[in-house]
């Protein structure tokens, strides 16, 4: 049977025959959630004989009537769609809400480490009343509670504080609605709705909380995609603080921006690799631009305080516990056994097997990678920038942290969550191997020149 196609994005229609035919809409996957909702209401209110996803049998008269209504819809849609400047503003807000807090946290953490905590640890380590060898080992050894554990407080806490303030400002100032509306066309290109940016942004605070948010915020069609992107491509505030500390200790602070971009791009690549089919998007609530308002409310202060309290009562004690446990394990051969588990991967990438401990504990908590700072960063300072990027990226993306993986299992079920974890491992190793290939290619080019 003959078919007439109406392009719902441009308003173009193929020639209408004189006899019966099928009328089909094309490019519906490029509509935003808001536009799909409006189209659905138009079809229902005008009783149009057309399906959003399936073609409908039609006559020439019916098709001309439907086309006339749809072309009016396309014109109205183009008037209200975000322009390129709105998209730039939306992404600009997102970049600033992380760039400014990270910039402030980096300089504050550097000052705290150099002027407060490092001198304090040196004074305490020299005190005569704690010169007992096993106490020295637990408190000030390579994995000591004070020598290594303070990195979490110094580097992660400022990031948590400033990003919590930034996120709360977005939530309570009215900017969030504008950001959702403006970036939806961009989000559609990676298989997500504009509303999915909410849990993705939440992931930069805490991945586990973001996964729970995705369970409520995202549709069934995009939920797995969104959770996958959160688990791989969003660096939580603890992870950001840890990587800032590692790069600072290795004297390559400039590597943080390439790292952050690589993690997010890796998350997009990961979604493209494993979720190729175009999802059927649900009709999400309509979002409009909201007027700006003062964010300085009780709810704003409560949100910030809750985030800080969570770090002080949950994250920090767990990392100090990790330091204590590793200090004790370092007296046994267990760490050597852990090194053997990850040794094949590290040997393949021509990296020291001493990084195995940090990679293992980063699976428990992402700030577990602070164990790379052992020995005041002697090992990481011996690496090239690309090698260090490979190590930190692998520790960041091999899996989500244990708490996040538990939350994923709750939202998606154990079987689907297990598949997601295995896929993430495969993507992470693939990207790291690609970086290793670039490193070897660079070495060859340098040798030939």
FIBA-428479 format. One record per residue (C-alpha): residue number from 1; x, y, z; chain. Coordinates in steps of 0.25 Angstrom, whole numbers, plus 5000, padded with zeros to 4 digits. Example, Ala and Ser with C-alpha at 12.3 -4.5 7.8 and 13.67 -1.06 7.14 Angstrom:
// FIBA-428479
node pos=1	c1=5049	c2=4982	c3=5031	unit=A;
node pos=2	c1=5055	c2=4996	c3=5029	unit=A;
***
This chain:
// FIBA-428479
node pos=1	c1=5000	c2=5000	c3=5000	unit=A;
node pos=2	c1=5004	c2=5014	c3=4997	unit=A;
node pos=3	c1=5010	c2=5022	c3=5009	unit=A;
node pos=4	c1=5011	c2=5037	c3=5012	unit=A;
node pos=5	c1=5021	c2=5041	c3=5022	unit=A;
node pos=6	c1=5021	c2=5054	c3=5030	unit=A;
node pos=7	c1=5034	c2=5059	c3=5036	unit=A;
node pos=8	c1=5029	c2=5064	c3=5050	unit=A;
node pos=9	c1=5042	c2=5072	c3=5052	unit=A;
node pos=10	c1=5042	c2=5080	c3=5039	unit=A;
node pos=11	c1=5028	c2=5079	c3=5035	unit=A;
node pos=12	c1=5031	c2=5073	c3=5021	unit=A;
node pos=13	c1=5021	c2=5063	c3=5015	unit=A;
node pos=14	c1=5022	c2=5054	c3=5003	unit=A;
node pos=15	c1=5012	c2=5055	c3=4992	unit=A;
node pos=16	c1=4998	c2=5051	c3=4996	unit=A;
node pos=17	c1=4992	c2=5040	c3=4986	unit=A;
node pos=18	c1=4978	c2=5040	c3=4981	unit=A;
node pos=19	c1=4974	c2=5027	c3=4987	unit=A;
node pos=20	c1=4975	c2=5020	c3=5001	unit=A;
node pos=21	c1=4989	c2=5020	c3=5007	unit=A;
node pos=22	c1=4996	c2=5019	c3=5020	unit=A;
node pos=23	c1=5000	c2=5032	c3=5028	unit=A;
node pos=24	c1=5013	c2=5031	c3=5036	unit=A;
node pos=25	c1=5020	c2=5041	c3=5045	unit=A;
node pos=26	c1=5035	c2=5041	c3=5044	unit=A;
node pos=27	c1=5046	c2=5047	c3=5053	unit=A;
node pos=28	c1=5038	c2=5046	c3=5065	unit=A;
node pos=29	c1=5050	c2=5041	c3=5073	unit=A;
node pos=30	c1=5056	c2=5055	c3=5072	unit=A;
node pos=31	c1=5044	c2=5061	c3=5079	unit=A;
node pos=32	c1=5047	c2=5065	c3=5094	unit=A;
node pos=33	c1=5038	c2=5060	c3=5105	unit=A;
node pos=34	c1=5030	c2=5073	c3=5105	unit=A;
node pos=35	c1=5028	c2=5073	c3=5090	unit=A;
node pos=36	c1=5023	c2=5059	c3=5091	unit=A;
node pos=37	c1=5013	c2=5062	c3=5102	unit=A;
node pos=38	c1=5008	c2=5074	c3=5093	unit=A;
node pos=39	c1=5007	c2=5065	c3=5081	unit=A;
node pos=40	c1=4999	c2=5054	c3=5089	unit=A;
node pos=41	c1=4989	c2=5065	c3=5094	unit=A;
node pos=42	c1=4987	c2=5070	c3=5080	unit=A;
node pos=43	c1=4984	c2=5057	c3=5074	unit=A;
node pos=44	c1=4974	c2=5054	c3=5085	unit=A;
node pos=45	c1=4968	c2=5068	c3=5085	unit=A;
node pos=46	c1=4966	c2=5068	c3=5070	unit=A;
node pos=47	c1=4963	c2=5054	c3=5068	unit=A;
node pos=48	c1=4974	c2=5052	c3=5058	unit=A;
node pos=49	c1=4975	c2=5038	c3=5051	unit=A;
node pos=50	c1=4990	c2=5037	c3=5053	unit=A;
node pos=51	c1=4999	c2=5029	c3=5062	unit=A;
node pos=52	c1=5012	c2=5034	c3=5068	unit=A;
node pos=53	c1=5019	c2=5021	c3=5066	unit=A;
node pos=54	c1=5011	c2=5013	c3=5056	unit=A;
node pos=55	c1=5005	c2=5017	c3=5042	unit=A;
node pos=56	c1=4990	c2=5019	c3=5041	unit=A;
node pos=57	c1=4981	c2=5016	c3=5029	unit=A;
node pos=58	c1=4976	c2=5029	c3=5023	unit=A;
node pos=59	c1=4969	c2=5036	c3=5011	unit=A;
node pos=60	c1=4974	c2=5048	c3=5004	unit=A;
node pos=61	c1=4964	c2=5057	c3=5011	unit=A;
node pos=62	c1=4967	c2=5052	c3=5025	unit=A;
node pos=63	c1=4982	c2=5053	c3=5022	unit=A;
node pos=64	c1=4981	c2=5067	c3=5017	unit=A;
node pos=65	c1=4973	c2=5071	c3=5030	unit=A;
node pos=66	c1=4984	c2=5064	c3=5039	unit=A;
node pos=67	c1=4995	c2=5070	c3=5031	unit=A;
node pos=68	c1=4989	c2=5084	c3=5033	unit=A;
node pos=69	c1=4988	c2=5082	c3=5048	unit=A;
node pos=70	c1=5002	c2=5076	c3=5049	unit=A;
node pos=71	c1=5009	c2=5087	c3=5041	unit=A;
node pos=72	c1=5002	c2=5097	c3=5051	unit=A;
node pos=73	c1=5008	c2=5089	c3=5062	unit=A;
node pos=74	c1=5022	c2=5089	c3=5056	unit=A;
node pos=75	c1=5022	c2=5104	c3=5055	unit=A;
node pos=76	c1=5018	c2=5106	c3=5069	unit=A;
node pos=77	c1=5028	c2=5095	c3=5073	unit=A;
node pos=78	c1=5039	c2=5103	c3=5066	unit=A;
node pos=79	c1=5035	c2=5116	c3=5073	unit=A;
node pos=80	c1=5036	c2=5110	c3=5087	unit=A;
node pos=81	c1=5048	c2=5100	c3=5085	unit=A;
node pos=82	c1=5061	c2=5104	c3=5092	unit=A;
node pos=83	c1=5070	c2=5112	c3=5082	unit=A;
node pos=84	c1=5085	c2=5110	c3=5081	unit=A;
node pos=85	c1=5088	c2=5121	c3=5091	unit=A;
node pos=86	c1=5079	c2=5115	c3=5101	unit=A;
node pos=87	c1=5086	c2=5101	c3=5100	unit=A;
node pos=88	c1=5099	c2=5108	c3=5102	unit=A;
node pos=89	c1=5094	c2=5116	c3=5114	unit=A;
node pos=90	c1=5088	c2=5103	c3=5120	unit=A;
node pos=91	c1=5102	c2=5095	c3=5118	unit=A;
node pos=92	c1=5109	c2=5108	c3=5123	unit=A;
node pos=93	c1=5101	c2=5107	c3=5136	unit=A;
node pos=94	c1=5105	c2=5092	c3=5138	unit=A;
node pos=95	c1=5120	c2=5095	c3=5135	unit=A;
node pos=96	c1=5120	c2=5107	c3=5145	unit=A;
node pos=97	c1=5113	c2=5099	c3=5156	unit=A;
node pos=98	c1=5124	c2=5089	c3=5156	unit=A;
node pos=99	c1=5136	c2=5098	c3=5151	unit=A;
node pos=100	c1=5135	c2=5108	c3=5162	unit=A;
node pos=101	c1=5133	c2=5099	c3=5174	unit=A;
node pos=102	c1=5145	c2=5090	c3=5169	unit=A;
node pos=103	c1=5154	c2=5102	c3=5167	unit=A;
node pos=104	c1=5151	c2=5107	c3=5181	unit=A;
node pos=105	c1=5152	c2=5094	c3=5188	unit=A;
node pos=106	c1=5165	c2=5091	c3=5181	unit=A;
node pos=107	c1=5172	c2=5104	c3=5186	unit=A;
node pos=108	c1=5166	c2=5102	c3=5200	unit=A;
node pos=109	c1=5170	c2=5088	c3=5201	unit=A;
node pos=110	c1=5184	c2=5091	c3=5196	unit=A;
node pos=111	c1=5185	c2=5102	c3=5207	unit=A;
node pos=112	c1=5180	c2=5093	c3=5218	unit=A;
node pos=113	c1=5190	c2=5082	c3=5214	unit=A;
node pos=114	c1=5202	c2=5090	c3=5213	unit=A;
node pos=115	c1=5200	c2=5100	c3=5225	unit=A;
node pos=116	c1=5191	c2=5092	c3=5235	unit=A;
node pos=117	c1=5191	c2=5077	c3=5233	unit=A;
node pos=118	c1=5205	c2=5073	c3=5228	unit=A;
node pos=119	c1=5212	c2=5081	c3=5240	unit=A;
node pos=120	c1=5202	c2=5075	c3=5250	unit=A;
node pos=121	c1=5204	c2=5061	c3=5245	unit=A;
node pos=122	c1=5219	c2=5063	c3=5246	unit=A;
node pos=123	c1=5218	c2=5068	c3=5260	unit=A;
node pos=124	c1=5210	c2=5057	c3=5264	unit=A;
node pos=125	c1=5218	c2=5046	c3=5258	unit=A;
node pos=126	c1=5230	c2=5051	c3=5265	unit=A;
node pos=127	c1=5224	c2=5051	c3=5279	unit=A;
node pos=128	c1=5231	c2=5042	c3=5288	unit=A;
node pos=129	c1=5219	c2=5036	c3=5295	unit=A;
node pos=130	c1=5215	c2=5029	c3=5282	unit=A;
node pos=131	c1=5228	c2=5023	c3=5277	unit=A;
node pos=132	c1=5223	c2=5009	c3=5279	unit=A;
node pos=133	c1=5226	c2=5002	c3=5265	unit=A;
node pos=134	c1=5212	c2=4996	c3=5263	unit=A;
node pos=135	c1=5205	c2=5010	c3=5267	unit=A;
node pos=136	c1=5214	c2=5017	c3=5258	unit=A;
node pos=137	c1=5211	c2=5007	c3=5247	unit=A;
node pos=138	c1=5196	c2=5009	c3=5249	unit=A;
node pos=139	c1=5196	c2=5024	c3=5250	unit=A;
node pos=140	c1=5207	c2=5029	c3=5242	unit=A;
node pos=141	c1=5211	c2=5017	c3=5233	unit=A;
node pos=142	c1=5209	c2=5016	c3=5218	unit=A;
node pos=143	c1=5194	c2=5014	c3=5220	unit=A;
node pos=144	c1=5193	c2=5021	c3=5233	unit=A;
node pos=145	c1=5180	c2=5026	c3=5239	unit=A;
node pos=146	c1=5187	c2=5040	c3=5240	unit=A;
node pos=147	c1=5197	c2=5040	c3=5230	unit=A;
node pos=148	c1=5188	c2=5035	c3=5219	unit=A;
node pos=149	c1=5174	c2=5037	c3=5225	unit=A;
node pos=150	c1=5175	c2=5052	c3=5226	unit=A;
node pos=151	c1=5175	c2=5052	c3=5211	unit=A;
node pos=152	c1=5160	c2=5049	c3=5211	unit=A;
node pos=153	c1=5157	c2=5060	c3=5221	unit=A;
node pos=154	c1=5166	c2=5071	c3=5214	unit=A;
node pos=155	c1=5163	c2=5068	c3=5200	unit=A;
node pos=156	c1=5149	c2=5062	c3=5200	unit=A;
node pos=157	c1=5141	c2=5070	c3=5210	unit=A;
node pos=158	c1=5144	c2=5084	c3=5203	unit=A;
node pos=159	c1=5138	c2=5078	c3=5190	unit=A;
node pos=160	c1=5126	c2=5072	c3=5197	unit=A;
node pos=161	c1=5123	c2=5086	c3=5204	unit=A;
node pos=162	c1=5125	c2=5094	c3=5191	unit=A;
node pos=163	c1=5118	c2=5085	c3=5182	unit=A;
node pos=164	c1=5106	c2=5083	c3=5192	unit=A;
node pos=165	c1=5105	c2=5098	c3=5192	unit=A;
node pos=166	c1=5105	c2=5099	c3=5177	unit=A;
node pos=167	c1=5095	c2=5088	c3=5175	unit=A;
node pos=168	c1=5086	c2=5094	c3=5185	unit=A;
node pos=169	c1=5087	c2=5107	c3=5178	unit=A;
node pos=170	c1=5082	c2=5101	c3=5165	unit=A;
node pos=171	c1=5071	c2=5094	c3=5172	unit=A;
node pos=172	c1=5065	c2=5106	c3=5180	unit=A;
node pos=173	c1=5068	c2=5117	c3=5171	unit=A;
node pos=174	c1=5059	c2=5113	c3=5159	unit=A;
node pos=175	c1=5070	c2=5110	c3=5150	unit=A;
node pos=176	c1=5068	c2=5095	c3=5149	unit=A;
node pos=177	c1=5055	c2=5097	c3=5141	unit=A;
node pos=178	c1=5063	c2=5105	c3=5131	unit=A;
node pos=179	c1=5074	c2=5095	c3=5130	unit=A;
node pos=180	c1=5065	c2=5084	c3=5128	unit=A;
node pos=181	c1=5057	c2=5091	c3=5117	unit=A;
node pos=182	c1=5070	c2=5096	c3=5110	unit=A;
node pos=183	c1=5078	c2=5084	c3=5109	unit=A;
node pos=184	c1=5068	c2=5073	c3=5106	unit=A;
node pos=185	c1=5072	c2=5073	c3=5091	unit=A;
node pos=186	c1=5086	c2=5070	c3=5095	unit=A;
node pos=187	c1=5082	c2=5059	c3=5105	unit=A;
node pos=188	c1=5073	c2=5053	c3=5094	unit=A;
node pos=189	c1=5086	c2=5051	c3=5086	unit=A;
node pos=190	c1=5091	c2=5041	c3=5096	unit=A;
node pos=191	c1=5078	c2=5034	c3=5098	unit=A;
node pos=192	c1=5073	c2=5041	c3=5110	unit=A;
node pos=193	c1=5062	c2=5051	c3=5114	unit=A;
node pos=194	c1=5064	c2=5065	c3=5119	unit=A;
node pos=195	c1=5058	c2=5061	c3=5132	unit=A;
node pos=196	c1=5069	c2=5051	c3=5133	unit=A;
node pos=197	c1=5080	c2=5062	c3=5136	unit=A;
node pos=198	c1=5074	c2=5063	c3=5150	unit=A;
node pos=199	c1=5079	c2=5049	c3=5155	unit=A;
node pos=200	c1=5092	c2=5051	c3=5146	unit=A;
node pos=201	c1=5095	c2=5064	c3=5153	unit=A;
node pos=202	c1=5091	c2=5057	c3=5167	unit=A;
node pos=203	c1=5102	c2=5047	c3=5163	unit=A;
node pos=204	c1=5113	c2=5058	c3=5165	unit=A;
node pos=205	c1=5109	c2=5058	c3=5179	unit=A;
node pos=206	c1=5107	c2=5044	c3=5182	unit=A;
node pos=207	c1=5105	c2=5033	c3=5172	unit=A;
node pos=208	c1=5096	c2=5024	c3=5181	unit=A;
node pos=209	c1=5086	c2=5035	c3=5184	unit=A;
node pos=210	c1=5086	c2=5038	c3=5169	unit=A;
node pos=211	c1=5082	c2=5024	c3=5165	unit=A;
node pos=212	c1=5071	c2=5024	c3=5175	unit=A;
node pos=213	c1=5067	c2=5038	c3=5169	unit=A;
node pos=214	c1=5067	c2=5031	c3=5155	unit=A;
node pos=215	c1=5058	c2=5020	c3=5160	unit=A;
node pos=216	c1=5047	c2=5031	c3=5163	unit=A;
node pos=217	c1=5051	c2=5042	c3=5152	unit=A;
node pos=218	c1=5054	c2=5034	c3=5140	unit=A;
node pos=219	c1=5044	c2=5026	c3=5131	unit=A;
node pos=220	c1=5045	c2=5011	c3=5129	unit=A;
node pos=221	c1=5050	c2=5014	c3=5115	unit=A;
node pos=222	c1=5062	c2=5022	c3=5120	unit=A;
node pos=223	c1=5064	c2=5017	c3=5134	unit=A;
node pos=224	c1=5075	c2=5007	c3=5131	unit=A;
node pos=225	c1=5082	c2=5017	c3=5122	unit=A;
node pos=226	c1=5082	c2=5028	c3=5132	unit=A;
node pos=227	c1=5087	c2=5018	c3=5143	unit=A;
node pos=228	c1=5098	c2=5013	c3=5134	unit=A;
node pos=229	c1=5103	c2=5027	c3=5131	unit=A;
node pos=230	c1=5103	c2=5031	c3=5146	unit=A;
node pos=231	c1=5111	c2=5018	c3=5150	unit=A;
node pos=232	c1=5121	c2=5021	c3=5139	unit=A;
node pos=233	c1=5121	c2=5035	c3=5135	unit=A;
node pos=234	c1=5118	c2=5044	c3=5148	unit=A;
node pos=235	c1=5129	c2=5046	c3=5158	unit=A;
node pos=236	c1=5124	c2=5047	c3=5172	unit=A;
node pos=237	c1=5129	c2=5058	c3=5181	unit=A;
node pos=238	c1=5137	c2=5048	c3=5189	unit=A;
node pos=239	c1=5143	c2=5043	c3=5176	unit=A;
node pos=240	c1=5146	c2=5057	c3=5171	unit=A;
node pos=241	c1=5153	c2=5060	c3=5184	unit=A;
node pos=242	c1=5161	c2=5047	c3=5183	unit=A;
node pos=243	c1=5166	c2=5050	c3=5169	unit=A;
node pos=244	c1=5169	c2=5065	c3=5172	unit=A;
node pos=245	c1=5178	c2=5060	c3=5184	unit=A;
node pos=246	c1=5185	c2=5049	c3=5175	unit=A;
node pos=247	c1=5188	c2=5059	c3=5164	unit=A;
node pos=248	c1=5193	c2=5069	c3=5173	unit=A;
node pos=249	c1=5202	c2=5059	c3=5180	unit=A;
node pos=250	c1=5207	c2=5055	c3=5167	unit=A;
node pos=251	c1=5210	c2=5069	c3=5163	unit=A;
node pos=252	c1=5201	c2=5068	c3=5151	unit=A;
node pos=253	c1=5188	c2=5076	c3=5156	unit=A;
node pos=254	c1=5185	c2=5080	c3=5141	unit=A;
node pos=255	c1=5182	c2=5066	c3=5138	unit=A;
node pos=256	c1=5169	c2=5067	c3=5146	unit=A;
node pos=257	c1=5161	c2=5074	c3=5135	unit=A;
node pos=258	c1=5165	c2=5063	c3=5124	unit=A;
node pos=259	c1=5161	c2=5052	c3=5134	unit=A;
node pos=260	c1=5148	c2=5058	c3=5137	unit=A;
node pos=261	c1=5145	c2=5059	c3=5122	unit=A;
node pos=262	c1=5150	c2=5045	c3=5120	unit=A;
node pos=263	c1=5141	c2=5039	c3=5130	unit=A;
node pos=264	c1=5128	c2=5046	c3=5125	unit=A;
node pos=265	c1=5131	c2=5043	c3=5110	unit=A;
node pos=266	c1=5134	c2=5029	c3=5114	unit=A;
node pos=267	c1=5121	c2=5028	c3=5120	unit=A;
node pos=268	c1=5114	c2=5033	c3=5107	unit=A;
node pos=269	c1=5122	c2=5023	c3=5099	unit=A;
node pos=270	c1=5118	c2=5012	c3=5109	unit=A;
node pos=271	c1=5104	c2=5016	c3=5107	unit=A;
node pos=272	c1=5105	c2=5016	c3=5092	unit=A;
node pos=273	c1=5112	c2=5002	c3=5092	unit=A;
node pos=274	c1=5102	c2=4995	c3=5100	unit=A;
node pos=275	c1=5089	c2=5002	c3=5098	unit=A;
node pos=276	c1=5088	c2=5004	c3=5083	unit=A;
node pos=277	c1=5073	c2=5002	c3=5081	unit=A;
node pos=278	c1=5066	c2=5015	c3=5081	unit=A;
node pos=279	c1=5057	c2=5015	c3=5093	unit=A;
node pos=280	c1=5042	c2=5019	c3=5093	unit=A;
node pos=281	c1=5041	c2=5031	c3=5102	unit=A;
node pos=282	c1=5030	c2=5033	c3=5112	unit=A;
node pos=283	c1=5021	c2=5046	c3=5112	unit=A;
node pos=284	c1=5029	c2=5053	c3=5124	unit=A;
node pos=285	c1=5023	c2=5065	c3=5131	unit=A;
node pos=286	c1=5024	c2=5078	c3=5124	unit=A;
node pos=287	c1=5035	c2=5087	c3=5129	unit=A;
node pos=288	c1=5035	c2=5102	c3=5127	unit=A;
node pos=289	c1=5045	c2=5113	c3=5130	unit=A;
node pos=290	c1=5043	c2=5118	c3=5144	unit=A;
node pos=291	c1=5046	c2=5131	c3=5149	unit=A;
node pos=292	c1=5058	c2=5133	c3=5158	unit=A;
node pos=293	c1=5057	c2=5134	c3=5173	unit=A;
node pos=294	c1=5066	c2=5135	c3=5185	unit=A;
node pos=295	c1=5071	c2=5121	c3=5189	unit=A;
node pos=296	c1=5075	c2=5125	c3=5203	unit=A;
node pos=297	c1=5063	c2=5118	c3=5210	unit=A;
node pos=298	c1=5062	c2=5107	c3=5221	unit=A;
node pos=299	c1=5061	c2=5096	c3=5210	unit=A;
node pos=300	c1=5074	c2=5101	c3=5204	unit=A;
node pos=301	c1=5082	c2=5101	c3=5217	unit=A;
node pos=302	c1=5076	c2=5087	c3=5221	unit=A;
node pos=303	c1=5080	c2=5081	c3=5208	unit=A;
node pos=304	c1=5095	c2=5086	c3=5209	unit=A;
node pos=305	c1=5096	c2=5082	c3=5224	unit=A;
node pos=306	c1=5090	c2=5068	c3=5221	unit=A;
node pos=307	c1=5101	c2=5066	c3=5210	unit=A;
node pos=308	c1=5112	c2=5070	c3=5219	unit=A;
node pos=309	c1=5107	c2=5062	c3=5231	unit=A;
node pos=310	c1=5106	c2=5050	c3=5222	unit=A;
node pos=311	c1=5121	c2=5051	c3=5218	unit=A;
node pos=312	c1=5125	c2=5053	c3=5233	unit=A;
node pos=313	c1=5117	c2=5042	c3=5239	unit=A;
node pos=314	c1=5118	c2=5032	c3=5227	unit=A;
node pos=315	c1=5128	c2=5034	c3=5217	unit=A;
node pos=316	c1=5140	c2=5039	c3=5226	unit=A;
node pos=317	c1=5139	c2=5028	c3=5236	unit=A;
node pos=318	c1=5138	c2=5017	c3=5226	unit=A;
node pos=319	c1=5151	c2=5022	c3=5219	unit=A;
node pos=320	c1=5158	c2=5023	c3=5232	unit=A;
node pos=321	c1=5153	c2=5009	c3=5235	unit=A;
node pos=322	c1=5159	c2=5005	c3=5221	unit=A;
node pos=323	c1=5173	c2=5011	c3=5225	unit=A;
node pos=324	c1=5173	c2=5004	c3=5239	unit=A;
node pos=325	c1=5169	c2=4991	c3=5232	unit=A;
node pos=326	c1=5180	c2=4992	c3=5221	unit=A;
node pos=327	c1=5190	c2=4996	c3=5231	unit=A;
node pos=328	c1=5187	c2=4983	c3=5238	unit=A;
node pos=329	c1=5187	c2=4975	c3=5225	unit=A;
node pos=330	c1=5200	c2=4981	c3=5221	unit=A;
node pos=331	c1=5206	c2=4973	c3=5233	unit=A;
node pos=332	c1=5202	c2=4960	c3=5226	unit=A;
node pos=333	c1=5203	c2=4954	c3=5212	unit=A;
node pos=334	c1=5188	c2=4958	c3=5208	unit=A;
node pos=335	c1=5192	c2=4970	c3=5201	unit=A;
node pos=336	c1=5201	c2=4962	c3=5192	unit=A;
node pos=337	c1=5190	c2=4953	c3=5189	unit=A;
node pos=338	c1=5181	c2=4965	c3=5185	unit=A;
node pos=339	c1=5192	c2=4969	c3=5176	unit=A;
node pos=340	c1=5192	c2=4956	c3=5169	unit=A;
node pos=341	c1=5177	c2=4957	c3=5166	unit=A;
node pos=342	c1=5179	c2=4970	c3=5158	unit=A;
node pos=343	c1=5194	c2=4967	c3=5154	unit=A;
node pos=344	c1=5190	c2=4962	c3=5140	unit=A;
node pos=345	c1=5182	c2=4975	c3=5136	unit=A;
node pos=346	c1=5193	c2=4984	c3=5142	unit=A;
node pos=347	c1=5204	c2=4976	c3=5135	unit=A;
node pos=348	c1=5197	c2=4976	c3=5122	unit=A;
node pos=349	c1=5197	c2=4992	c3=5124	unit=A;
node pos=350	c1=5211	c2=4991	c3=5128	unit=A;
node pos=351	c1=5208	c2=4998	c3=5142	unit=A;
node pos=352	c1=5213	c2=4995	c3=5156	unit=A;
node pos=353	c1=5205	c2=4984	c3=5163	unit=A;
node pos=354	c1=5206	c2=4992	c3=5175	unit=A;
node pos=355	c1=5194	c2=4999	c3=5170	unit=A;
node pos=356	c1=5185	c2=4987	c3=5172	unit=A;
node pos=357	c1=5182	c2=4991	c3=5187	unit=A;
node pos=358	c1=5176	c2=5004	c3=5183	unit=A;
node pos=359	c1=5168	c2=4998	c3=5171	unit=A;
node pos=360	c1=5162	c2=4988	c3=5180	unit=A;
node pos=361	c1=5158	c2=4998	c3=5191	unit=A;
node pos=362	c1=5153	c2=5008	c3=5181	unit=A;
node pos=363	c1=5142	c2=4997	c3=5178	unit=A;
node pos=364	c1=5138	c2=4998	c3=5192	unit=A;
node pos=365	c1=5138	c2=5013	c3=5192	unit=A;
node pos=366	c1=5143	c2=5022	c3=5181	unit=A;
node pos=367	c1=5152	c2=5030	c3=5191	unit=A;
node pos=368	c1=5159	c2=5017	c3=5194	unit=A;
node pos=369	c1=5168	c2=5021	c3=5182	unit=A;
node pos=370	c1=5174	c2=5031	c3=5192	unit=A;
node pos=371	c1=5183	c2=5019	c3=5195	unit=A;
node pos=372	c1=5191	c2=5022	c3=5183	unit=A;
node pos=373	c1=5197	c2=5034	c3=5191	unit=A;
node pos=374	c1=5204	c2=5024	c3=5200	unit=A;
node pos=375	c1=5219	c2=5027	c3=5202	unit=A;
node pos=376	c1=5215	c2=5042	c3=5200	unit=A;
node pos=377	c1=5212	c2=5039	c3=5186	unit=A;
node pos=378	c1=5226	c2=5033	c3=5182	unit=A;
node pos=379	c1=5220	c2=5023	c3=5173	unit=A;
node pos=380	c1=5210	c2=5032	c3=5165	unit=A;
node pos=381	c1=5221	c2=5042	c3=5163	unit=A;
node pos=382	c1=5229	c2=5032	c3=5156	unit=A;
node pos=383	c1=5218	c2=5030	c3=5145	unit=A;
node pos=384	c1=5216	c2=5038	c3=5133	unit=A;
node pos=385	c1=5203	c2=5047	c3=5132	unit=A;
node pos=386	c1=5197	c2=5037	c3=5123	unit=A;
node pos=387	c1=5200	c2=5025	c3=5131	unit=A;
node pos=388	c1=5195	c2=5032	c3=5144	unit=A;
node pos=389	c1=5182	c2=5036	c3=5136	unit=A;
node pos=390	c1=5180	c2=5021	c3=5132	unit=A;
node pos=391	c1=5182	c2=5017	c3=5147	unit=A;
node pos=392	c1=5172	c2=5027	c3=5152	unit=A;
node pos=393	c1=5162	c2=5025	c3=5141	unit=A;
node pos=394	c1=5163	c2=5009	c3=5143	unit=A;
node pos=395	c1=5160	c2=5011	c3=5158	unit=A;
node pos=396	c1=5149	c2=5021	c3=5156	unit=A;
node pos=397	c1=5141	c2=5013	c3=5145	unit=A;
node pos=398	c1=5145	c2=4998	c3=5147	unit=A;
node pos=399	c1=5132	c2=4997	c3=5155	unit=A;
node pos=400	c1=5123	c2=5007	c3=5163	unit=A;
node pos=401	c1=5125	c2=5007	c3=5178	unit=A;
node pos=402	c1=5119	c2=4996	c3=5186	unit=A;
node pos=403	c1=5108	c2=5005	c3=5192	unit=A;
node pos=404	c1=5104	c2=5009	c3=5178	unit=A;
node pos=405	c1=5104	c2=4995	c3=5173	unit=A;
node pos=406	c1=5095	c2=4991	c3=5184	unit=A;
node pos=407	c1=5086	c2=5002	c3=5180	unit=A;
node pos=408	c1=5086	c2=4998	c3=5165	unit=A;
node pos=409	c1=5082	c2=4984	c3=5169	unit=A;
node pos=410	c1=5070	c2=4989	c3=5177	unit=A;
node pos=411	c1=5066	c2=4998	c3=5165	unit=A;
node pos=412	c1=5068	c2=4988	c3=5154	unit=A;
node pos=413	c1=5069	c2=4974	c3=5160	unit=A;
node pos=414	c1=5081	c2=4966	c3=5163	unit=A;
node pos=415	c1=5082	c2=4960	c3=5149	unit=A;
node pos=416	c1=5081	c2=4973	c3=5141	unit=A;
node pos=417	c1=5090	c2=4980	c3=5151	unit=A;
node pos=418	c1=5101	c2=4969	c3=5150	unit=A;
node pos=419	c1=5101	c2=4970	c3=5134	unit=A;
node pos=420	c1=5102	c2=4985	c3=5136	unit=A;
node pos=421	c1=5114	c2=4983	c3=5145	unit=A;
node pos=422	c1=5121	c2=4974	c3=5135	unit=A;
node pos=423	c1=5118	c2=4983	c3=5123	unit=A;
node pos=424	c1=5124	c2=4994	c3=5131	unit=A;
node pos=425	c1=5137	c2=4986	c3=5134	unit=A;
node pos=426	c1=5138	c2=4983	c3=5119	unit=A;
node pos=427	c1=5137	c2=4997	c3=5115	unit=A;
node pos=428	c1=5146	c2=5002	c3=5125	unit=A;
node pos=429	c1=5157	c2=4992	c3=5121	unit=A;
node pos=430	c1=5155	c2=4995	c3=5107	unit=A;
node pos=431	c1=5157	c2=5010	c3=5108	unit=A;
node pos=432	c1=5169	c2=5008	c3=5117	unit=A;
node pos=433	c1=5175	c2=4998	c3=5107	unit=A;
node pos=434	c1=5172	c2=5009	c3=5096	unit=A;
node pos=435	c1=5180	c2=5019	c3=5104	unit=A;
node pos=436	c1=5191	c2=5009	c3=5106	unit=A;
node pos=437	c1=5191	c2=5008	c3=5091	unit=A;
node pos=438	c1=5192	c2=5023	c3=5089	unit=A;
node pos=439	c1=5204	c2=5023	c3=5099	unit=A;
node pos=440	c1=5211	c2=5012	c3=5092	unit=A;
node pos=441	c1=5209	c2=5019	c3=5078	unit=A;
node pos=442	c1=5214	c2=5032	c3=5084	unit=A;
node pos=443	c1=5227	c2=5025	c3=5089	unit=A;
node pos=444	c1=5229	c2=5019	c3=5075	unit=A;
node pos=445	c1=5227	c2=5033	c3=5069	unit=A;
node pos=446	c1=5237	c2=5039	c3=5078	unit=A;
node pos=447	c1=5247	c2=5028	c3=5075	unit=A;
node pos=448	c1=5246	c2=5030	c3=5060	unit=A;
node pos=449	c1=5247	c2=5045	c3=5061	unit=A;
***
